[in-house]
Amino acid sequence: MTRQAVTKHLNILEEANLVVTQKEGRNKLHYLNPVPIHDLAERWISKFERSRLEALSDLKKQLEGESND
């Protein structure tokens, strides 16, 4: 990808509030904004996957609990 194409894509993501930027001198740092991504997950994905995700989360907690003892 060209530098101009990357800049264009980052600008679109910034306008959609999916990326937050911070200027440091001549540099412009880009960070993912997890809030709108989480909101989308809550509205669309979670109602279909909630039980599976909860089961995976419980499994993760159990396994981490065993390894921490």
C-alpha distance (Angstrom), angle and dihedral (degrees) to the residues before:
residue distance angle dihedral
M1 . . .
T2 3.73 . .
R3 3.78 121.4 .
Q4 3.81 89.7 -113.4
A5 3.82 91.6 54.3
V6 3.80 91.7 50.5
T7 3.80 90.7 48.7
K8 3.80 90.7 50.1
H9 3.81 92.2 51.0
L10 3.80 92.4 46.8
N11 3.81 90.5 50.5
I12 3.81 90.5 52.5
L13 3.81 90.9 49.6
E14 3.80 89.8 48.2
E15 3.81 92.1 51.1
A16 3.81 89.0 50.4
N17 3.83 88.4 52.8
L18 3.82 90.9 -120.9
V19 3.80 92.0 116.6
V20 3.80 127.8 43.3
T21 3.78 119.6 -156.2
Q22 3.76 133.4 -152.9
K23 3.79 124.2 -170.4
E24 3.77 119.7 -139.0
G25 3.77 109.3 178.8
R26 3.79 107.8 -61.0
N27 3.80 92.3 -14.2
K28 3.77 125.6 89.9
L29 3.80 112.8 -156.7
H30 3.81 119.5 -154.9
Y31 3.80 124.4 -152.9
L32 3.79 130.0 -178.5
N33 3.77 113.4 -109.9
P34 3.82 104.6 -139.3
V35 3.82 96.1 -170.9
P36 3.84 99.4 78.2
I37 3.80 90.5 39.7
H38 3.80 89.8 52.7
D39 3.81 90.8 46.8
L40 3.80 90.4 53.6
A41 3.77 90.7 48.6
E42 3.79 90.9 50.7
R43 3.80 93.3 49.2
W44 3.78 101.3 41.0
I45 3.76 115.4 12.6
S46 3.78 104.4 33.7
K47 3.78 96.8 60.4
F48 3.80 89.2 59.9
E49 3.79 99.3 35.2
R50 3.80 104.0 30.2
S51 3.80 96.2 108.6
R52 3.82 93.0 46.5
L53 3.78 93.0 46.8
E54 3.78 91.9 47.9
A55 3.82 90.4 50.7
L56 3.81 90.6 50.9
S57 3.79 91.1 46.6
D58 3.81 91.3 50.6
L59 3.80 90.5 48.6
K60 3.81 90.8 49.8
K61 3.81 91.5 50.3
Q62 3.80 91.8 48.6
L63 3.79 93.3 48.6
E64 3.80 93.1 46.1
G65 3.79 90.0 47.5
E66 3.78 90.8 54.5
S67 3.81 93.3 48.0
N68 3.83 92.7 47.9
D69 3.84 94.2 55.0
